[in-house]
Amino acid sequence: MNKKGFITSALLYGILSLFLILILGTVSILGNRKLSNDKIKESALDDVQTLTTNPDCFTTTSSTSGLTITGYLDSCEKTVFIPEYLNGQPVIAIDSGAFKNKNLINITIKSNIKEINATAFQGNDEMVFYIKTTSDQIVGTGSDEEIKDAIGTAWGAKDATVHWDY
């Protein structure tokens, strides 16, 4: 092979190698991003959940059957994971206005929650709910007027997306 042919072959090989590296690198990055998103969802919905929200962010009331979340501090994260237990007691309900106007991004609710008030998430428009239970296991509560006003919303959050994952 002459010098000119060798240089041309080496140049073409170099360009092809660079092209393959760019393509494979992009596919790898996109694949890792997809894997990362799947892992986040799996962590958020898995029964052995490691992602949590600081327990000090919640205010609650207690009954014989468990705790009801009555409030959430403004200074806390906008991605919320409702805990199964707070201070050793099961969390079973979310009360009227508990998360009202908190600018939440998303919330994960597991099967421990049995009741959600119709206005619990009022003012958190376009948020995303991840709920690990069936829709018939959660009872909606509230006055007739609150329930009527909340029709077409997800517990008061307008244009929300609800993912039921069970």
N, C-alpha and C positions, 0 to 999 in steps of 0.2 A: 504494500500500500504506500502510495506516495505521501509526502508531507501534507499537501493540500487536502487529500482525502481523509487523512488521520485527523486533522484539525476540524474538518466538517463533521466527521463522525463524533468526535469528542464534544463538539458544540451541541449537536443534536441530542446526544446522550445527556449532557448537562441540562439542557432545556427540558427534556422529557422527565428527568429526575426531579427537577424543581417543580414542574407541573404536578407530578404524582405526590410529592411532599405537600404541596398546597392543598390538593384535593383531599388526600387522606387525612391531613391535619384538620381541615374543615369538618370532614365527616366525623372525626374523632371528637372534636369540640362539640358539635351538635349532638352526637351520641351521648357524650358525658352530660350535657345540659339536660337531655331527656331523662337520663338515668337519675340525675340529681333531682329533677322535678318529681319523678316517680318515688324516689326515696323520701322526699319531703311529705308527699301525700301519704305514703305508707306509714311514716312516723306519726303523722297527725291523726291517722285513723286506726292505727294498730292498737290492740288491747294492751300491749306492753309499751305504752307510750312513754317516751323519755322527754318530750317537749312539754314544758309546763309554763303556766303563768304564775307569777309571784302570788302566793296566797294572801299577802297583805293588801293586794289590789282590790279584793272583794269585801263588801259588807254583807252580812247575812243575818237572818233570823232563824231561830231553832224551833223545831217541833219534835214530837215524839218519834216521827218517822225519818227525820233528817233536817238538812239545812236548805233554806231558800235564799238564793242570791238576791239581794235588794239593791245593790249599788256596785259601781266600779269606779275607781279613782281616775280622774282626768290625766294624771301624770303617768299612768301605766301604759304598757305596750298597746298598739292598735291591732295586733294579731293576738287573739285570745284563745286559750285552751281551757275549757271549763274542767276543773278537777273533779275526780270521782269522790274525793274526800277532802275536807278541810278540818283541821284539828281533830282528826280521827272520826268525824261524823260524815255520813254520806250526803252528798249534794244531790237534791232531788228535784228542785224547781228553780225557775227564774221569774221574779216578780215584776209587776208593773213598773216600767221606766227604769229598770235596773241598769240598762246600758244606753239610756236615752241621750242622744246628741254627743256621743263619744268619738265620732269620726272613725269608727272601726273599719278595718280592711277586711278581715275575715275572722271567723270563729269556728272552733271545733267543739261539737257537743257529742258526747258519747251516750251510751244507752242508759246511764244512771239518771238522766233527766227525764222526768215523767210529766211535768207541767211547765208550760211557757205561757206567760201572760200575753195577750194580744198586742200590748204596747211595749213589751220588754226592750225592743230594739229600735224604737221610734227615733227618726232623725239620722239613722245610719244608712243612708241611701246608697245603693249600688254595692253593698258589701256582699261577701260570699260566705255561705254557711256550709260547713262539712259536718254532716250528722250521721253518726254510726248507729243507726237504729231504723226501724220502720216507722213510717208516718203515723200509723195507728197506735204506736206506743207512747206518743206524746199527746197530752190533752191540752187544748187551748183553753185558757181561763181569761176572765175579765167580765166587765159589765156588758150588757147587751149593746150599749152605745160604743164601747171600746171595740168590741168584736165587729160591729157594723162598720166602724171607721177603718178598721185594719184589713177589711176584705180587699184582696188584690195585692197585699203586701206580705212580707215574711215577718210576722210578729211586729209590724209597724215599720219595717225597713222597706222603703220603696225601691223598686227595680233591683231587688236583691236576687242573687242566684243561690239556689239551694241544691246541694248534692247529697242525696240520700245514699249512704253506702253501708250495706248490711250483708 
